[in-house]
Amino acid sequence: MNKKSIIKKTIGVGSSTLASRVLGIIREVLQIQYLGVNAMSDAFTTAFRIPNSFRKVFVDGALSASLVPPFINALRNDNKKMVDSLILLALILFEGFVLLLCGLFMWQAEWIIYLMCPGFSHDQILRTVPMLRILMPFIFFISSSAIFGSALQSVNHFFIPAITPAFMNVVYIGSLGLCIVQDLPISVFCYGIIAAGIVQLIAHIITYLRLDFSFAKVTRETWVHFRPIGLNVLFCIICVGMTSEISLIIDTVFASYLPSGSMSLMNYAIRFMGIPLGLFASALSTITLPYFSRLSSYAPKRLSFLMVEVGKLVFWVTIPMMLIMSFLSEKIFHTIFLSSRFTISQVLEARMILIAFLVGLFSLSLNKILLNLYYSRHVMWLPATISVFGAGINVLFNMLLIGKYQATGLALGTSLAACVQTVLHLVFLHRWFGYTFYGGHFMRFAGRYLVQLAIVLPVACVMYFGATWVIGLMPTHFAHFFLYKIGFWLWAGPLCLAIAVAVYATRRQFGVNLYFFD
């Protein structure tokens, strides 16, 4: 896999993710119409966050990070039967554990909700418990998909793992629409989410079999190969969980003491934050994991060069995203969500929460890539330790910021904790593996790039305000549609795309060199 194929595959995976994110926004709009922003929506958000957090840990991190490198090694040695055997053993052991976990959480649902949301009233806990009991098996179907997806990624098949979340959202939206039209109880909606997980698992199994994988007998040799995988999964769960999901769970604990609706507003802000993270960072992380794993076996010194070049690429993509999304944050919530069930005050609060999350966009994105450098060298305990420390830092920031800034303070605490973790990752990658980030080279690149943005973005602002002035001259109903409704994105979207093209096209004039493009 060369640098062009990395970008090409990242764009492919990112495009599939974009389809899922667009459907996700439609889903959130319908969800607001169905639940509103209140105690009930907070209850659903909490109930779904528990299995969804496990999903992100298993699917987006632990299983793929632990299974892909040994699968690649087995395939390199023409031992596909070993992969088939490892898949079967992973399904038996991991999914057996997941089923036990689901049973425990469903049995002790009330205690779990109280532990996660100690600020909930007893009535709020009782409202949340039935939803958690329905939704908890969701993680079984998704984690099973992750195991099959690891085999697909090991042979550079990324399409199905990337596109199936979009299929899930279609089922999700369908069940939500049915509940709205037929005025069905929320339990029906929860069962629709379970159906979406089943659809994703079926798609992975079909693709797995079509790529000539199968299920081989588990032998003594299989156990020998599996032992380090089991330990690595444990460290990866800690690492990925502490890096992202545990931080959100920590935020949930703090948010349970805030006014009703705060937890839902944070969730909606996270959804939009997930667009750049999923569209670019998660896609690039998915593509680079098998690439780094192969490279570490025969050219580990080259990883230092790739580390700084990937860092430059992440900076090049995320900084304008952060600035543009922050600038348009009020429009995001005003044009998409504003209704009788999502008030203007909630729009303004959600805007501030999103901006606070965007502060950490570069670090959150880069951390996903830096973790792959540890995984490619089969060292899991070190990033896990850093992640545990980062979770502690997150708690500290939350305690300092929640009193004055409430939900916005929690989001800012998560961003600042991510920045601390980035610094620690770079320090330990240097000290433990001898990797060099070439800070001087990166800072010169960043300086030139910020100069470029300081020229391009003000021009874009002039175009933006010029467009709003022209639209304001239209008849009132047209002006309202194109400035305050979904019509806003019919012209603002192409303008954002034009900014991206301008940044790409003028980069050489400012001395902005990118290995993956030049």
C-alpha positions in Angstrom: 0.0 0.0 0.0 1.6 3.3 -1.1 0.8 6.9 -0.1 -1.6 7.4 -3.0 -3.6 4.3 -2.1 -3.7 5.4 1.6 -5.4 8.7 0.6 -7.6 6.9 -1.9 -8.8 4.4 0.6 -9.2 7.0 3.3 -11.4 9.0 0.9 -13.4 5.9 0.1 -13.9 5.0 3.8 -14.6 8.6 4.7 -17.2 8.9 1.9 -19.0 5.9 3.3 -18.8 7.4 6.8 -20.1 10.7 5.4 -23.2 8.9 4.2 -23.7 7.4 7.6 -23.2 10.8 9.3 -25.7 12.5 7.1 -28.2 9.8 7.9 -27.3 10.2 11.5 -28.2 13.9 11.4 -31.6 13.0 9.9 -32.0 10.5 12.7 -31.3 13.1 15.3 -33.8 15.6 13.8 -36.5 12.9 13.9 -35.4 11.9 17.4 -35.9 15.4 18.6 -39.4 15.5 17.0 -40.1 12.2 18.8 -38.6 12.8 22.2 -37.8 16.5 22.4 -35.0 17.8 24.7 -36.1 16.9 28.2 -35.9 14.2 30.9 -37.1 11.5 28.5 -34.5 12.3 25.9 -31.9 12.3 28.7 -33.1 8.8 29.7 -32.8 7.4 26.2 -29.4 9.1 25.7 -28.1 7.4 28.8 -29.6 4.0 28.0 -28.2 4.0 24.5 -24.8 5.5 25.5 -23.9 2.4 27.5 -24.0 -0.2 24.7 -23.0 2.5 22.2 -19.8 3.2 24.3 -19.0 -0.5 24.2 -19.6 -0.4 20.5 -17.1 2.3 20.0 -14.5 0.6 22.2 -14.9 -2.8 20.5 -15.6 -1.7 16.9 -13.5 1.4 16.6 -10.6 0.2 18.7 -9.9 -2.8 20.7 -10.8 -5.8 18.5 -9.5 -4.3 15.3 -6.3 -3.1 16.9 -5.7 -6.5 18.5 -6.8 -8.8 15.7 -5.6 -7.1 12.5 -1.8 -7.3 13.1 -1.8 -11.1 13.9 -4.2 -11.7 11.0 -1.8 -9.9 8.7 1.2 -11.9 10.0 -0.7 -15.2 9.4 -1.7 -14.2 5.9 1.9 -13.1 5.1 3.0 -16.6 6.0 0.2 -18.1 3.7 -1.6 -19.4 6.8 -5.2 -18.4 6.1 -6.4 -21.4 8.0 -5.0 -19.9 11.1 -7.0 -16.8 10.6 -10.2 -18.9 10.2 -9.3 -20.7 13.4 -8.5 -17.5 15.3 -11.8 -16.0 14.2 -13.8 -18.9 15.5 -11.9 -18.8 18.9 -12.4 -15.0 19.1 -16.1 -15.4 18.5 -16.4 -18.1 21.2 -14.4 -16.3 23.9 -15.1 -12.6 23.2 -18.7 -13.0 22.4 -19.3 -15.4 25.3 -17.9 -12.7 27.5 -20.1 -10.0 25.8 -23.2 -12.2 26.4 -22.3 -12.5 30.1 -21.8 -8.7 30.3 -25.1 -8.1 28.6 -26.9 -10.4 31.1 -25.2 -8.7 34.0 -26.1 -5.2 32.8 -29.7 -6.2 32.1 -30.0 -7.9 35.5 -28.5 -5.0 37.4 -29.8 -2.2 35.1 -31.1 0.0 37.9 -27.7 -0.1 39.7 -25.8 0.5 36.5 -27.9 3.6 35.7 -27.5 4.9 39.2 -23.7 4.4 39.0 -23.5 6.3 35.6 -26.0 9.0 36.5 -25.9 9.6 40.3 -27.7 12.9 39.8 -30.8 11.2 38.3 -33.9 11.1 40.4 -35.5 7.7 41.3 -38.2 8.3 38.7 -35.6 9.2 36.0 -33.7 6.0 36.8 -36.9 3.9 36.6 -37.6 5.6 33.2 -34.2 4.6 31.9 -34.0 1.0 33.1 -36.4 -0.6 30.6 -34.7 1.0 27.7 -31.3 -0.2 28.8 -32.6 -3.8 29.1 -33.8 -3.7 25.5 -30.7 -2.0 24.1 -27.9 -3.9 25.9 -27.8 -6.8 23.4 -26.9 -4.3 20.7 -23.3 -4.6 21.7 -23.3 -8.4 20.9 -24.3 -7.9 17.3 -21.9 -5.0 16.8 -18.9 -6.6 18.5 -19.4 -9.8 16.4 -19.3 -7.5 13.4 -16.0 -6.1 14.6 -14.4 -9.5 14.7 -15.5 -10.3 11.1 -14.5 -6.8 10.1 -10.9 -7.3 11.4 -10.5 -10.2 9.0 -11.8 -8.0 6.1 -9.4 -5.2 7.0 -6.5 -7.6 7.1 -7.0 -8.2 3.3 -7.5 -4.4 2.7 -11.3 -4.7 2.4 -12.7 -1.6 4.1 -15.9 -1.0 2.2 -18.4 -3.1 4.2 -17.0 -2.0 7.7 -17.4 1.6 6.5 -20.8 1.4 4.8 -22.7 -0.8 7.2 -23.2 2.0 9.7 -25.2 3.7 6.9 -27.3 0.6 6.6 -27.8 0.7 10.3 -29.0 4.3 10.2 -31.5 3.5 7.5 -33.1 0.8 9.7 -32.8 3.2 12.7 -34.5 6.0 10.8 -37.2 3.7 9.5 -38.1 2.5 13.0 -38.0 6.1 14.3 -40.3 7.3 11.5 -42.7 4.5 12.2 -42.8 5.4 15.9 -43.6 9.0 15.1 -46.3 8.3 12.5 -48.0 5.5 14.5 -47.4 7.2 17.9 -45.7 4.0 19.2 -43.9 3.7 22.6 -40.2 4.2 22.9 -39.7 0.5 23.5 -40.6 -0.2 19.8 -37.9 2.3 18.8 -35.4 0.5 21.0 -36.2 -2.8 19.3 -35.6 -1.0 15.9 -32.0 -0.2 17.0 -31.5 -3.9 17.8 -32.7 -4.8 14.3 -30.2 -2.3 12.9 -27.4 -4.2 14.7 -28.6 -7.5 13.3 -28.5 -6.0 9.7 -24.9 -4.9 10.2 -23.8 -8.4 11.5 -25.4 -10.2 8.5 -23.7 -7.9 6.0 -20.3 -8.7 7.7 -20.9 -12.5 7.7 -21.9 -12.5 4.0 -18.8 -10.5 3.0 -16.5 -12.7 5.2 -17.7 -15.8 3.5 -17.5 -14.3 0.0 -13.8 -13.4 0.6 -13.1 -17.2 1.1 -12.8 -17.0 4.8 -14.4 -19.8 6.8 -14.3 -21.3 10.3 -11.5 -23.8 11.0 -11.0 -26.1 14.0 -9.4 -24.6 17.1 -6.1 -26.4 17.7 -3.3 -26.1 20.3 -1.4 -23.9 17.8 -4.5 -21.6 17.7 -4.3 -21.1 21.4 -0.6 -20.3 21.2 -1.3 -17.5 18.7 -4.4 -16.4 20.6 -2.8 -15.8 24.1 -1.1 -12.5 23.3 -4.3 -11.4 21.5 -6.4 -11.8 24.6 -4.0 -9.7 26.7 -3.8 -7.0 23.9 -7.6 -6.8 23.7 -7.7 -6.1 27.5 -5.1 -3.3 27.2 -6.8 -1.9 24.0 -10.2 -1.8 25.8 -8.6 0.3 28.5 -6.7 2.4 26.0 -9.5 3.1 23.6 -12.1 3.3 26.3 -10.1 5.8 28.4 -9.2 7.8 25.3 -12.7 8.5 24.2 -15.6 6.6 25.7 -14.7 6.7 29.4 -14.2 10.5 29.0 -17.8 10.7 27.7 -19.1 8.5 30.5 -17.3 10.7 33.0 -19.0 13.7 31.3 -22.3 11.8 31.7 -21.8 11.4 35.4 -21.2 15.1 35.8 -24.0 16.1 33.4 -26.5 14.1 35.4 -26.4 16.9 38.0 -27.1 19.6 35.4 -30.6 20.8 34.3 -32.7 18.4 32.3 -31.8 18.4 28.6 -28.1 19.1 29.2 -27.1 15.5 28.5 -29.1 15.5 25.3 -27.5 18.7 24.1 -24.0 17.3 24.8 -25.0 14.2 22.8 -26.2 16.3 19.8 -22.9 18.3 19.9 -21.0 15.1 20.0 -22.9 13.9 16.9 -21.6 16.9 14.9 -18.1 16.5 16.4 -18.3 13.0 15.1 -18.5 14.2 11.5 -14.9 15.3 11.1 -13.7 12.6 13.4 -15.5 9.8 11.5 -15.1 11.4 8.0 -11.3 11.8 8.3 -9.7 10.7 11.6 -11.4 7.3 12.0 -11.1 6.6 8.3 -7.3 7.4 8.3 -6.8 5.4 11.4 -8.6 2.4 9.9 -6.4 2.5 6.8 -3.1 3.2 8.5 -3.4 0.3 11.1 -2.6 -2.5 8.6 -0.1 -0.3 6.8 1.8 0.5 10.0 1.6 -3.2 11.1 3.3 -4.3 7.8 5.9 -1.6 7.9 6.9 -2.2 11.5 8.1 -5.7 10.6 10.6 -4.6 7.9 11.1 -0.8 8.1 10.3 0.4 11.6 12.6 3.5 11.3 10.4 4.8 8.5 7.5 5.1 11.0 9.1 8.3 12.5 8.9 9.9 9.1 5.3 8.8 8.6 4.4 9.9 12.1 5.2 13.5 11.4 3.7 13.4 7.9 0.5 12.0 9.2 0.6 14.6 11.9 0.9 17.3 9.2 -2.0 15.8 7.3 -4.2 15.7 10.4 -3.4 19.3 11.2 -4.0 20.4 7.6 -7.5 18.8 7.6 -8.7 19.5 11.1 -7.7 23.1 11.7 -9.9 24.6 8.9 -12.7 22.2 9.9 -12.4 23.4 13.5 -12.5 27.1 12.5 -15.4 26.7 9.9 -17.5 24.5 12.2 -17.0 26.9 15.1 -18.0 29.9 12.9 -21.1 28.1 11.6 -22.0 26.4 14.9 -25.1 28.4 15.6 -26.3 27.9 12.1 -25.8 24.1 12.4 -28.3 23.8 15.3 -30.5 26.7 14.2 -31.2 25.5 10.6 -31.4 21.8 11.4 -32.9 21.5 14.9 -34.8 24.7 15.8 -38.4 23.9 16.5 -41.0 24.0 19.2 -39.1 21.1 20.8 -35.7 22.6 20.4 -35.7 26.2 21.5 -33.3 29.1 20.6 -31.8 29.0 24.1 -30.9 25.3 23.5 -29.5 26.3 20.1 -27.1 28.7 21.7 -26.1 26.3 24.5 -25.5 23.5 22.0 -23.4 25.9 19.9 -21.1 26.6 22.9 -20.8 22.9 23.7 -19.8 22.1 20.1 -17.2 24.8 20.0 -15.7 23.5 23.3 -15.5 20.0 21.8 -13.9 21.4 18.6 -11.0 22.9 20.6 -9.8 19.3 20.9 -10.4 18.2 17.3 -6.8 18.1 16.3 -5.7 16.2 19.4 -8.6 13.7 19.3 -7.9 13.0 15.6 -4.1 12.7 16.1 -4.5 10.4 19.1 -6.4 7.8 16.9 -3.3 7.7 14.6 -0.7 7.7 17.3 -2.4 4.7 19.0 -1.8 2.7 15.8 2.0 3.2 16.2 1.7 1.3 19.6 -0.5 -1.3 18.1 1.7 -2.0 15.2 4.6 -2.7 17.6 2.3 -4.9 19.8 2.7 -2.7 22.8 -0.7 -2.1 24.4 0.0 -1.5 28.1 1.8 1.8 27.5 -1.0 3.7 25.7 -3.5 2.1 28.2 -1.5 3.7 31.0 -1.5 7.1 29.3 -5.2 6.8 28.7 -6.0 6.0 32.4 -3.9 9.1 33.3 -5.8 11.1 30.7 -9.2 10.1 32.2 -8.0 11.3 35.6 -7.0 14.6 34.0 -10.5 14.8 32.4 -12.1 14.4 35.8 -9.9 17.2 37.2 -10.8 19.6 34.3 -14.5 18.7 34.7 -14.4 19.6 38.4 -12.7 22.9 37.7 -15.0 23.9 34.8 -18.5 22.6 35.5 -19.4 25.1 38.1 -19.0 28.2 35.9 -19.5 26.7 32.4 -21.8 23.7 33.1 -22.1 21.4 30.0 -19.7 23.6 28.0 -17.2 23.2 30.7 -17.5 19.4 30.5 -16.9 19.5 26.7 -13.9 21.8 27.2 -12.5 19.5 29.9 -12.6 16.5 27.4 -10.8 18.6 24.8 -8.1 19.7 27.2 -7.6 16.2 28.4 -7.2 15.0 24.8 -4.4 17.6 24.3 -2.6 16.3 27.4 -2.8 12.8 26.0 -1.3 13.9 22.7 1.7 15.3 24.4 2.2 12.2 26.5 1.9 9.9 23.4 4.5 11.9 21.6 6.9 11.8 24.6 6.6 8.1 25.2 6.8 7.2 21.5 10.1 9.0 21.4 11.4 7.6 24.7 10.2 4.0 24.3 10.6 3.4 20.6 13.0 6.2 19.6 10.5 7.8 17.2 11.1 11.4 16.4 8.3 13.9 15.8 10.6 16.5 14.1 9.0 19.3 16.0 10.9 22.1 14.2 9.8 20.7 10.8 6.2 20.4 12.0 6.2 24.0 13.4 7.6 25.5 10.2 4.8 23.6 8.3 2.2 24.8 10.8 3.4 28.4 10.6 3.2 28.5 6.8 -0.2 26.9 6.8 -1.6 29.3 9.4 -0.4 32.2 7.2 -2.2 30.6 4.3 -5.4 30.3 6.3 -5.1 33.8 7.5 -5.3 35.0 3.9 -7.8 32.4 2.5 -10.4 32.4 5.3 -10.9 36.2 5.5 -11.6 36.2 1.8 -14.1 33.4 2.4 -15.7 35.5 5.2 -16.2 38.4 2.8 -17.9 36.0 0.3 -20.1 34.6 3.1 -21.3 37.9 4.4 -21.7 39.1 0.8 -23.9 36.1 0.1 -26.0 36.7 3.2 -26.5 40.4 2.1 -27.6 39.4 -1.4 -30.0 36.7 0.0 -31.4 39.3 2.5 -32.6 41.3 -0.5 -34.8 38.4 -1.7 -38.5 38.2 -0.8 -39.0 37.4 2.9 -40.0 33.7 2.6 -37.0 33.0 0.3 -34.6 34.9 2.5 -35.8 33.1 5.6 -35.4 29.7 3.9 -31.9 30.3 2.6 -30.7 32.0 5.8 -32.4 30.2 8.7 -33.7 26.9 7.3 -32.1 23.9 5.6 -31.8 26.0 2.4 -28.8 27.7 4.1 -26.7 24.6 3.3 -27.6 24.8 -0.3 -25.2 27.7 -0.7 -23.0 27.5 2.5 -22.1 23.8 1.7 -20.7 24.6 -1.7 -18.9 27.6 -0.2 -17.2 25.4 2.3 -16.2 23.0 -0.5 -14.8 26.0 -2.4 -12.7 26.9 0.6 -11.3 23.4 0.8 -10.4 23.5 -2.9 -8.7 26.9 -2.5 -6.7 25.7 0.5 -5.5 22.7 -1.5 -4.8 24.6 -4.7 -2.8 27.4 -3.1 -0.8 25.3 -0.7 2.4 25.4 -2.8 2.4 29.2 -3.0 2.7 29.3 0.8 5.3 26.5 1.0 2.9 24.0 2.5 4.2 20.6 1.5 2.4 17.4 2.2 4.0 14.0 1.6 0.7 12.3 0.8 -0.3 14.8 -1.9 3.1 16.0 -3.3 
